[in-house]
Amino acid sequence: MTLTGLTRLPPASEAPDSQTPALLEQYRQVRELTVALCAPLTAEDYVVQSMPDASPAKWHLAHTTWFFEEFVLQRASDAYEFHDANFRYLFNSYYNTVGPMHSRSSRGLLSRPTVQQVLAYRACIDERVRTLLRDEPSSELTRVLTLGLHHEQQHQELLLTDIKHLFSCNPLLPAYIQQSLPVSRPPPPLSFRRFDGGLVDIGHAGANFCFDNELPRHRAFVAPFELATRPITNREFLEFIRDGGYRNAAHWLSDGWATVEREQWTRPIYWSQSLEEEFRLTGLHELDPHAPVCHVSCYEADAFARWAGARLPTEFEWEIAAAAAAPAGNFVESRHWHPIPAAHPTAAARPVSAHLPPASQTDSPPLLQMFGDVWEWTQSAYAPYPGYRPAPGALGEYNGKFMVNQLVLRGGSCATACSHIRPTYRNFFNPAARWQFSGVRLAREL
């Protein structure tokens, strides 16, 4: 199903029309990108659900639209009439305060409404939002609309990872998009950078957008530590496998080892049995030894770290180290659709960090790929910061109720929008999750 005019991704640097309010222009870009990401799909691809944790592309298109109708448009008018009252049930995700919802594991059974009806729903709601924004929006409307845009950016990434999992279940291993691979070169040697730690400020600061789980900003003590200068590569993870890493319980957390035995894990989810090929959004390719390993669970990341004589960083360690990293990376706008090897650093990629001793500012190796490429597992439980309180009402369900049985990931991936990520961003997944672009960065005690 080709969507005329939406087959390219809008460049991140595309300047808004000077006559268009910034919020409306941001809304247009985010909404168009979601549809553009669906352009390579056929009608059949939109409906299928490969596992309960994933959702069909059609559902992502509808749910992100439902969010704006439910939380923006309805609240802006006392006499609001829903586009289709049935959609409130079909496309609610987990907002119990709003009302009942269709079962998550049965989203792939929704052959109706059709894809065209969902696209018409998006067009209708987009027009209503544009009409609403003709007048100067209130601060509350701006806040909720901005939250909706970041919510949609989250679903853009899920859309890609869900499509990848779906296509990997097809014996034909179809490509989401056909393109040649970039030239692969060996990354810089793995080394470690020292951080003195101390009493540090953690959490978001400033007036720009953040999710509520990044607040309140607070002080925490971090012991001195070292952080690896880049993520672990496929070649390095392959050494772990060939050394019997998946067969030696000594490397694994108890629940991780039980998962390995139950699920019969022997390698990352998209690697071939021969360990020579890897399935990507661009199809099946020879495994690139130089690229960051991805699609590994926290259990696998932790086992590798133990095997390597290291550990996973805490999220606070990661956050203070990110202040010393270049705020750039391989994001969805790069259109590589997969992690790429770390480039050798230049002198320009050495930002000054308040957490480094002054004498080491120029001598310490730079941290590479802290943003983009792969989400980096931490050992930190996804828990509320001191003083955290969920917002009242349905939007208070966005993050707070998931603060149990999850671990934090940091940094974004090759499927993340560059405008969506920041050093304080806290992603979270169950430690067994593997279908996200998640990888490994090591840390060590001092």
C-alpha positions in Angstrom: 0.0 0.0 0.0 1.9 3.0 -1.3 0.9 6.3 0.3 1.6 9.0 -2.3 3.7 11.8 -1.1 4.7 10.2 2.2 7.3 7.7 1.1 10.2 9.8 2.4 11.1 10.7 6.0 11.1 14.4 6.7 14.6 15.5 7.5 15.2 16.5 11.1 16.6 19.8 9.9 13.6 20.7 7.7 12.7 24.2 8.8 9.0 25.1 9.6 7.0 27.5 7.5 7.5 30.9 9.1 3.7 31.4 9.0 3.0 28.2 10.8 3.0 28.1 14.6 5.8 25.9 16.0 3.5 23.5 17.8 1.3 22.9 14.7 4.4 22.4 12.6 5.8 19.9 15.1 2.4 18.1 15.1 2.5 17.9 11.3 6.0 16.5 11.1 5.4 13.8 13.8 2.1 12.7 12.3 3.5 12.6 8.8 6.5 10.5 9.9 4.3 7.8 11.4 2.4 7.4 8.1 5.7 7.6 6.1 7.1 4.7 8.2 4.1 2.6 7.0 4.7 3.4 3.4 6.7 0.2 2.6 3.9 -2.0 4.0 1.3 -3.8 2.0 -2.4 -4.0 3.2 -1.8 -7.5 4.6 1.2 -6.2 6.7 -0.9 -3.7 8.6 -3.1 -6.2 10.4 -1.0 -9.2 11.6 0.2 -9.4 15.2 3.2 -11.6 15.8 3.1 -11.9 19.6 1.1 -10.4 22.5 3.9 -7.8 23.3 3.7 -6.5 19.7 0.9 -4.6 18.0 -0.2 -4.4 14.3 0.8 -1.3 12.3 -2.9 -0.4 11.9 -3.4 -0.4 15.6 -0.4 1.9 16.1 -1.8 4.3 13.5 -5.2 4.3 15.3 -4.1 4.3 18.9 -1.8 7.4 18.5 -4.8 9.1 16.9 -7.1 8.0 19.7 -4.7 9.7 22.2 -5.2 13.1 20.6 -9.0 12.7 20.3 -9.3 11.4 23.9 -7.0 13.7 25.7 -6.9 16.8 23.6 -10.0 17.3 21.5 -12.5 15.9 23.9 -11.2 18.0 26.7 -11.3 21.2 24.6 -15.0 21.0 24.0 -18.0 20.3 26.3 -20.0 19.2 23.3 -17.4 17.0 21.6 -18.7 14.3 19.2 -16.3 11.4 18.7 -15.3 10.3 15.2 -16.5 6.8 16.1 -17.5 5.9 19.6 -16.4 2.3 19.0 -12.8 3.5 18.6 -12.7 4.5 22.2 -12.8 0.8 23.1 -10.8 -0.6 20.2 -7.8 1.7 20.5 -7.5 2.4 24.2 -4.3 0.8 25.3 -4.1 0.6 29.1 -6.0 3.7 30.4 -8.4 2.1 32.9 -9.6 5.5 34.0 -10.9 6.1 30.4 -12.9 2.9 30.2 -12.7 -0.7 29.0 -10.4 -1.8 26.2 -9.9 -4.5 23.6 -7.5 -7.2 24.7 -3.9 -6.4 23.9 -3.2 -10.0 22.7 -6.2 -9.9 20.3 -5.3 -6.7 18.4 -4.3 -8.8 15.4 -7.9 -10.0 15.1 -9.2 -6.6 14.2 -9.6 -6.9 10.5 -12.1 -4.1 10.8 -12.0 -1.1 10.7 -10.0 -1.3 7.6 -6.6 0.4 7.0 -8.3 3.0 4.8 -10.8 3.7 7.6 -8.0 4.2 10.1 -6.2 6.5 7.7 -9.4 8.5 7.3 -9.7 8.6 11.1 -6.2 10.1 11.3 -7.0 12.7 8.6 -10.2 13.7 10.4 -8.5 14.1 13.8 -5.6 16.0 12.2 -8.0 18.4 10.7 -9.8 18.9 14.0 -6.5 19.5 15.8 -5.4 22.1 13.2 -8.7 23.8 13.6 -8.3 23.8 17.4 -4.8 25.3 17.1 -5.9 28.3 15.0 -6.3 30.1 18.3 -3.4 30.5 20.7 -3.4 27.2 22.7 -3.6 27.3 26.5 -0.6 26.1 28.5 -2.5 23.0 29.5 -3.5 22.2 25.9 0.1 22.7 24.8 1.3 20.4 27.6 -1.0 17.6 26.7 -0.5 18.0 22.9 3.2 17.9 23.4 2.9 14.7 25.5 0.8 13.2 22.7 3.6 14.0 20.1 6.2 12.3 22.3 3.8 9.4 22.8 3.5 9.1 19.1 7.3 9.1 18.7 7.5 6.2 21.1 5.0 4.3 18.9 7.0 5.1 15.8 9.8 3.1 17.3 7.5 0.3 18.4 6.0 0.3 14.9 9.4 -0.5 13.5 10.4 -3.1 16.1 7.0 -4.8 15.8 7.2 -4.9 12.0 10.7 -6.4 12.3 9.5 -9.1 14.7 6.5 -9.8 12.4 8.7 -10.2 9.3 11.2 -12.4 11.2 8.3 -14.9 11.8 7.8 -15.2 8.0 9.9 -18.0 6.4 10.6 -15.7 3.5 12.2 -13.2 5.8 10.9 -10.2 3.8 12.6 -6.9 4.0 10.7 -3.9 5.3 12.8 -1.7 3.0 15.4 -2.5 0.4 18.6 -0.5 0.5 22.4 -1.2 0.3 24.3 -1.4 3.6 26.8 1.2 4.7 30.5 0.3 4.5 31.5 -1.4 7.7 34.8 -0.6 9.4 36.3 -1.8 12.7 35.4 0.4 15.7 38.0 1.9 18.0 39.4 -0.6 20.6 37.2 -1.0 23.7 38.5 1.1 26.6 37.1 2.5 29.8 36.7 6.1 31.0 36.9 7.0 34.6 34.3 9.0 36.5 34.8 10.2 40.0 31.1 10.2 40.9 30.2 11.9 44.2 27.0 13.7 45.1 25.4 14.4 41.7 22.1 15.9 40.4 19.9 13.3 38.6 16.8 14.0 36.6 15.5 16.5 34.1 16.1 20.2 34.6 14.8 23.1 32.5 11.6 24.1 30.8 11.8 21.7 27.8 9.6 18.6 27.7 10.3 15.5 29.7 8.2 12.6 30.9 7.1 12.6 34.5 9.3 9.6 35.3 12.4 11.9 34.8 11.3 14.0 37.7 11.8 15.3 40.3 15.4 16.3 39.9 17.2 15.1 43.0 20.7 14.4 44.4 22.2 11.0 44.6 25.6 9.6 45.6 27.5 7.7 42.9 30.7 5.9 43.8 33.7 6.2 41.4 33.3 4.0 38.3 34.5 3.3 34.8 32.3 3.2 31.7 33.1 1.5 28.4 33.8 3.9 25.6 31.4 2.2 23.2 28.8 -0.6 23.1 29.8 -4.3 22.7 30.0 -5.4 19.1 28.7 -8.6 17.4 32.3 -9.9 17.3 32.7 -9.5 21.0 29.3 -11.1 21.8 30.2 -14.0 19.4 33.2 -14.7 21.6 30.8 -15.1 24.6 28.7 -17.5 22.6 31.6 -19.6 21.4 33.0 -19.8 24.9 29.8 -21.5 26.0 28.1 -18.4 27.4 24.6 -19.7 26.8 25.5 -23.1 28.4 27.2 -21.9 31.6 24.7 -21.1 34.4 27.5 -19.4 36.4 27.2 -16.3 34.2 23.5 -15.9 34.6 21.0 -14.5 37.1 18.7 -17.2 38.3 15.7 -16.0 36.5 17.8 -15.4 33.4 19.1 -18.9 33.4 15.5 -20.3 33.9 14.5 -18.2 30.8 17.4 -19.5 28.8 16.5 -23.1 29.6 12.7 -22.6 29.1 13.0 -20.6 25.8 16.1 -22.5 24.6 18.1 -19.4 23.9 21.4 -19.9 22.2 22.1 -16.6 20.5 20.5 -13.1 20.0 17.0 -13.3 18.6 17.6 -12.4 15.0 20.9 -14.2 14.5 20.9 -17.3 12.3 21.7 -20.7 13.8 25.0 -20.7 12.0 25.9 -17.4 13.7 26.9 -16.0 10.3 23.7 -14.0 9.4 21.4 -11.5 11.0 17.9 -10.5 10.1 17.4 -6.7 9.8 14.7 -4.4 8.6 16.5 -4.5 5.3 16.4 -8.3 5.1 18.8 -11.1 5.9 22.4 -10.1 5.8 25.8 -11.4 6.7 26.5 -10.6 10.4 28.5 -7.4 10.7 31.2 -8.1 13.3 31.9 -4.4 13.9 28.3 -3.3 14.6 26.9 -3.1 18.1 25.2 -6.3 19.2 21.4 -5.6 19.4 18.1 -7.3 20.3 19.5 -8.9 23.5 17.6 -9.1 26.7 18.9 -7.7 30.0 19.5 -11.2 31.1 21.9 -11.7 28.1 23.5 -8.3 28.6 24.1 -9.0 32.3 25.5 -12.5 31.5 27.9 -11.1 29.0 29.1 -8.5 31.4 29.8 -11.1 34.1 31.6 -13.3 31.6 33.7 -10.2 30.6 34.6 -9.5 34.2 32.5 -6.3 34.3 28.9 -5.3 35.0 26.1 -3.2 33.6 26.1 0.4 34.6 23.5 1.9 36.9 21.2 4.4 35.3 22.7 7.2 37.4 26.2 6.3 36.2 24.9 6.3 32.7 23.3 9.7 33.1 26.3 11.5 34.5 28.5 10.0 31.9 26.1 11.1 29.1 27.1 14.7 30.0 30.5 13.9 28.6 29.2 12.5 25.3 28.5 14.1 22.0 24.7 14.5 21.7 24.4 13.0 18.3 24.0 9.5 16.9 22.4 7.1 14.5 18.6 7.8 14.8 15.6 6.9 12.7 16.3 10.0 10.6 19.7 8.5 9.6 17.7 5.8 7.7 20.2 3.0 8.4 17.4 1.0 10.1 20.1 -0.8 12.1 23.0 0.0 14.5 26.3 0.9 12.6 29.9 0.5 13.8 31.3 3.2 16.0 33.4 5.8 14.2 36.8 6.7 15.3 36.6 9.9 17.4 37.8 13.3 16.6 38.9 16.1 18.9 35.5 17.8 18.4 33.8 14.8 20.1 35.2 15.5 23.5 32.7 17.6 25.5 33.8 18.8 28.9 32.2 17.1 31.8 31.8 18.4 35.4 32.2 14.8 36.6 35.7 14.3 35.3 38.9 15.5 37.0 40.1 18.6 35.2 43.5 17.0 34.3 41.7 14.2 32.5 39.4 16.3 30.3 41.5 16.0 27.3 43.3 12.8 28.1 40.2 10.6 28.6 38.9 8.7 25.6 35.5 10.0 24.4 32.3 8.1 24.9 30.9 6.9 21.6 27.4 6.0 20.6 25.9 7.0 23.9 22.9 8.2 21.9 21.2 6.3 19.1 22.2 2.9 17.6 21.1 0.7 20.6 19.3 1.3 23.9 21.7 0.4 26.6 20.5 -1.9 29.4 21.3 -0.7 33.0 21.1 -2.8 36.2 18.7 -0.3 37.7 15.1 -1.2 38.5 12.5 1.1 37.0 11.4 2.9 40.2 10.1 6.3 41.1 12.5 9.1 42.0 12.2 10.5 45.5 9.1 12.7 45.7 7.6 11.3 42.5 3.8 11.6 42.3 1.7 10.4 39.3 -0.5 13.1 37.8 -4.2 12.9 38.7 -6.6 11.3 36.2 -6.0 9.1 33.2 -2.7 10.6 32.2 -1.3 9.6 35.6 -1.4 6.0 34.2 1.2 6.8 31.5 4.3 5.8 33.5 3.8 5.4 37.2 1.8 2.1 37.3 4.6 0.3 35.4 7.2 0.9 38.0 7.6 -2.7 39.0 9.4 -5.7 37.4 11.1 -3.5 34.7 14.6 -2.4 34.2 15.8 0.9 32.8 17.4 1.4 29.4 19.1 4.7 28.3 20.2 6.5 25.2 17.8 5.7 22.3 18.4 3.6 19.2 18.5 3.6 15.4 14.7 3.6 15.5 14.3 6.5 17.9 13.6 10.0 16.7 16.5 12.4 17.5 14.1 15.0 18.9 12.7 12.5 21.3 15.8 11.5 23.2 17.8 13.3 26.0 20.3 12.3 28.7 17.6 12.0 31.4 15.2 9.8 29.3 14.2 6.6 31.0 13.0 3.7 28.8 12.0 0.5 30.5 11.2 -3.1 29.6 10.9 -6.5 31.2 14.4 -8.0 31.6 13.5 -10.8 29.2 12.5 -8.5 26.3 14.5 -8.9 23.2 12.6 -7.4 20.2 13.8 -3.8 20.9 17.1 -2.4 19.6 18.7 -3.1 23.0 22.5 -3.6 23.5 25.3 -3.7 26.0 27.7 -1.1 27.5 30.0 -2.3 30.3 30.9 -0.6 33.5 33.5 -1.5 36.2 34.2 -0.6 39.8 37.2 1.5 40.8 
